[in-house]
Amino acid sequence: MRLTRYFIWMPLLLLALRQSSAQAPRAVSQAEFDRWMSDLSNWGRWGKDDELGAINLITPAKRKAAAQLVREGVPVSLSHDAETQTAADNPRPFVHEMLVHGQTPNAGSHSDSFTIAHHGLAHTHLDALCHYFYKDRMYNGFPRSLVTEKGAGRLSVHRIKSGIFTRAVLVDIPRLKGMPYLEPGTPIYPEDLDAWEKFAGVKVQAGDAVLVRTGRWARRTAKGPWPASDHLAGLHASCVRWLKARDVAVLGSDSASEVRPTGVEGMRGPVHTLVLVALGVPILDNCDLEEAGNAAQQRKRWEFLLTTAPMAVPGATGSALNPIAVF
């Protein structure tokens, strides 16, 4: 009887220990973070006036190679459906208003309007390079004073209006760990990224988009919205050196791309700061990677063509969007 109980409870205990031990991110001092900001910087790499940042790594040759990844022509949306209800992780819900509808007298067509505050934890969106700053400087040293009440004078999302078309690698950490999803507060470290490459038989290359699945939407479906935005599963700041070493062009995830609490002294968004400001890498937040994860698992292929584009809004700090994976 005791032996039976051992075999029943020991796997559960090990799983609980693995999850609980992961809840305390490694501590990073402010001085160490400042060194990372300097050591990992891409400022000046593509010229002192550059506003594209790591998008420069997506060359015509890179796009042509990415197109060759389309073998079946099967598209998968990476956008989560619009969240129209107020929730703990959606304080400013998407508003869809019908302007002209089936009951409108003398109408010749139907029309509607959208209202969306795209930044936050609910809506799939792109963070432009002007979204974050550090010590009053944005990517490539542009002063934050260039962002005024009229919008961003430099580094706005409008710079990427021609879109993103590149190879993407899906990094599915819950599948790596044999879990349906990561619990909020679980950090992902560089060794996890290395382990995923070995597990999946894929290598991240220059100009790639890296899309990190934490299982956030699967957890939300199972347990409801997580009530605290200061507890999220995601990348630890030490992963940014890994991203720089591989010359990643775009970073995305199904949450905010970084773990919270962050473990970095005095920083709520160290990954955003390092990636946007130092590396010049745009971020895709709140992607829905559930269907893509299943599609990749079915094919045992974790690379695919990624294509997406923001709305062409001069001065905007970001944009809602619908990224598409094509297998």
Secondary structure as UniProt FT lines:
FT   HELIX           2..21
FT   TURN            22..23
FT   HELIX           30..39
FT   TURN            43..46
FT   TURN            48..49
FT   HELIX           53..57
FT   HELIX           60..67
FT   TURN            68..69
FT   STRAND          75..77
FT   TURN            88..89
FT   STRAND          95..100
FT   TURN            102..103
FT   TURN            105..106
FT   STRAND          111..115
FT   STRAND          125..127
FT   TURN            129..130
FT   TURN            135..136
FT   HELIX           139..141
FT   HELIX           144..146
FT   STRAND          147..148
FT   TURN            149..150
FT   STRAND          151..152
FT   HELIX           157..160
FT   TURN            161..162
FT   STRAND          164..172
FT   HELIX           173..177
FT   TURN            184..185
FT   STRAND          187..188
FT   HELIX           190..200
FT   TURN            206..207
FT   STRAND          209..213
FT   HELIX           216..223
FT   TURN            229..230
FT   STRAND          234..235
FT   TURN            237..238
FT   HELIX           239..245
FT   TURN            246..247
FT   STRAND          250..253
FT   TURN            265..266
FT   HELIX           270..272
FT   HELIX           273..279
FT   STRAND          283..285
FT   HELIX           290..299
FT   STRAND          303..308
FT   TURN            314..315
FT   STRAND          318..320
FT   STRAND          324..326
//
